[in-house]
């Protein structure tokens, strides 16, 4: 594995970029045809990751990230399954009043090679964008929070034949000791 990166802080923010390369041997992956795990032999992943965080004003921060990934099964000379070439996100952290934090996030996942869940032949999962919302209220040692995942009720699958959950709510209480 090799990785080199640069991180730069500036007034109100931070930017970073990293290049990576991984040569893999004995990579284990599921084989749906036999319902067993198989040794792919040799694979390679390489790419670039970039992230930019910035304070837009005293109550609003933004974070933008992007990953380009080239993932190859070197034995079959084919893309590794379920690994998108492009992935990115944009999120905001907003503090409208002192104890409240509201954070919307949009995540994009590009097309990726997969195995068809019925025919077991090669297929491609389409790209999708998912929007999540998070809110938290700081009350000293206690912080109730609420989370809305897949806020737009987007239908998508991370793995062919296994649809991702539709819109869902979650909430809780964080306690600091």
C-alpha positions as CSV (number, residue, x, y, z in Angstrom):
1,X,0.0,0.0,0.0
2,X,1.2,3.5,-0.8
3,X,-0.4,6.8,0.1
4,X,0.7,10.4,-0.2
5,X,-1.3,13.4,0.8
6,X,-1.2,17.1,1.4
7,X,-3.3,18.9,4.0
8,X,-3.5,22.7,4.1
9,X,-5.2,24.7,6.8
10,X,-6.3,28.3,6.1
11,X,-8.4,30.9,7.8
12,X,-11.7,29.3,8.4
13,X,-11.0,25.9,6.8
14,X,-9.0,23.0,5.6
15,X,-8.3,21.3,2.2
16,X,-6.7,18.0,1.7
17,X,-5.9,15.7,-1.2
18,X,-4.5,12.1,-1.1
19,X,-3.3,9.7,-3.8
20,X,-3.4,6.0,-2.9
21,X,-2.4,2.7,-4.5
22,X,-3.0,-0.8,-3.0
23,X,-1.8,-4.1,-4.5
24,X,-3.9,-6.9,-3.0
25,X,-3.3,-10.6,-2.9
26,X,-5.7,-13.2,-1.5
27,X,-8.6,-10.8,-1.6
28,X,-11.7,-12.7,-0.4
29,X,-15.0,-11.9,-2.1
30,X,-18.5,-13.6,-2.2
31,X,-19.3,-15.9,-5.2
32,X,-23.1,-15.8,-5.4
33,X,-23.2,-18.7,-7.9
34,X,-21.7,-21.2,-5.3
35,X,-22.8,-19.3,-2.2
36,X,-19.2,-19.4,-1.0
37,X,-16.3,-16.9,-0.5
38,X,-13.6,-17.2,-3.1
39,X,-10.0,-16.0,-3.3
40,X,-9.7,-13.5,-6.2
41,X,-5.9,-13.9,-6.3
42,X,-4.7,-10.4,-7.2
43,X,-6.4,-7.1,-7.2
44,X,-5.5,-3.4,-7.3
45,X,-7.1,-0.3,-6.0
46,X,-5.8,3.2,-6.7
47,X,-7.2,6.6,-6.8
48,X,-7.5,10.1,-5.3
49,X,-9.5,11.5,-2.4
50,X,-10.1,15.2,-1.9
51,X,-11.9,17.0,0.9
52,X,-12.6,20.7,1.6
53,X,-14.0,22.1,4.8
54,X,-14.8,25.7,5.2
55,X,-16.5,28.0,7.7
56,X,-19.0,30.0,5.7
57,X,-19.9,32.2,8.6
58,X,-20.1,32.0,12.4
59,X,-23.0,29.6,12.3
60,X,-22.5,27.6,9.1
61,X,-19.7,25.2,8.0
62,X,-19.5,23.2,4.8
63,X,-17.7,20.0,3.9
64,X,-17.3,18.7,0.3
65,X,-15.5,15.4,-0.5
66,X,-14.8,13.4,-3.6
67,X,-13.2,10.0,-4.3
68,X,-12.1,8.6,-7.6
69,X,-11.4,4.9,-7.4
70,X,-9.9,2.5,-10.0
71,X,-10.5,-1.0,-8.5
72,X,-9.5,-4.0,-10.7
73,X,-9.5,-7.8,-10.4
74,X,-6.1,-8.4,-12.0
75,X,-6.7,-12.1,-12.7
76,X,-10.0,-11.6,-14.6
77,X,-8.9,-8.1,-15.9
78,X,-12.3,-6.8,-14.8
79,X,-13.6,-4.1,-12.3
80,X,-13.9,-5.2,-8.7
81,X,-17.6,-5.5,-7.9
82,X,-19.5,-2.8,-5.9
83,X,-16.8,-0.3,-6.0
84,X,-17.9,3.0,-7.7
85,X,-15.3,5.0,-9.7
86,X,-16.9,8.2,-8.4
87,X,-18.3,9.0,-4.9
88,X,-18.8,12.4,-3.3
89,X,-20.7,14.2,-0.6
90,X,-21.7,17.7,0.4
91,X,-22.7,18.5,3.9
92,X,-23.5,21.6,6.0
93,X,-23.4,22.1,9.7
94,X,-25.6,24.9,10.8
95,X,-26.1,26.3,14.3
96,X,-29.2,28.5,14.0
97,X,-29.2,29.0,17.8
98,X,-26.4,28.1,20.3
99,X,-27.5,24.6,21.5
100,X,-29.0,23.4,18.1
101,X,-27.1,21.8,15.3
102,X,-28.8,21.0,12.0
103,X,-26.8,19.1,9.4
104,X,-28.1,18.1,5.9
105,X,-25.9,15.8,3.8
106,X,-26.1,14.7,0.2
107,X,-24.1,11.7,-0.9
108,X,-23.5,10.6,-4.5
109,X,-22.4,7.1,-5.4
110,X,-21.6,6.4,-9.0
111,X,-22.3,3.3,-11.2
112,X,-20.5,0.2,-10.2
113,X,-20.0,-3.4,-11.5
114,X,-22.0,-6.1,-9.7
115,X,-23.3,-9.6,-10.1
116,X,-26.9,-10.0,-11.1
117,X,-28.8,-11.5,-8.2
118,X,-30.9,-13.8,-10.5
119,X,-28.7,-14.8,-13.4
120,X,-25.4,-14.4,-11.6
121,X,-24.0,-12.7,-14.7
122,X,-22.3,-9.4,-14.7
123,X,-24.4,-6.3,-14.3
124,X,-24.0,-2.7,-13.4
125,X,-25.7,-0.9,-10.4
126,X,-26.9,2.6,-11.4
127,X,-25.7,5.7,-9.6
128,X,-27.7,7.3,-6.9
129,X,-27.8,10.3,-4.6
130,X,-29.1,10.1,-1.1
131,X,-30.0,13.0,1.2
132,X,-29.8,12.6,5.0
133,X,-30.7,15.1,7.8
134,X,-29.5,15.3,11.3
135,X,-30.4,17.5,14.2
136,X,-29.1,17.7,17.8
137,X,-29.9,19.8,20.8
138,X,-27.1,20.3,23.4
139,X,-28.4,20.4,27.0
140,X,-25.2,20.1,29.0
141,X,-24.5,16.4,29.6
142,X,-27.6,15.4,27.6
143,X,-28.1,15.8,23.9
144,X,-31.3,14.5,22.2
145,X,-30.9,14.0,18.5
146,X,-33.0,13.0,15.5
147,X,-31.9,11.6,12.2
148,X,-33.7,11.2,8.9
149,X,-32.0,8.9,6.4
150,X,-32.9,8.8,2.8
151,X,-35.0,11.9,3.2
152,X,-36.2,12.0,-0.4
153,X,-37.3,8.3,-0.2
154,X,-35.0,7.4,-3.0
155,X,-35.2,3.8,-4.3
156,X,-31.7,2.4,-4.9
157,X,-29.7,-0.7,-4.2
158,X,-26.1,-0.8,-2.9
159,X,-26.0,-4.5,-4.0
160,X,-28.0,-5.9,-6.9
161,X,-31.2,-7.6,-5.7
162,X,-31.0,-6.0,-2.2
163,X,-32.9,-2.7,-2.1
164,X,-31.7,-0.2,0.4
165,X,-34.0,0.9,3.1
166,X,-36.5,3.6,2.2
167,X,-37.0,6.8,4.3
168,X,-36.3,6.1,8.0
169,X,-36.3,8.1,11.2
170,X,-34.1,7.5,14.2
171,X,-33.7,9.4,17.4
172,X,-31.9,9.1,20.7
173,X,-30.3,10.7,23.6
174,X,-26.6,11.0,24.1
175,X,-25.4,11.2,27.7
176,X,-21.9,12.4,28.6
177,X,-20.3,11.0,31.8
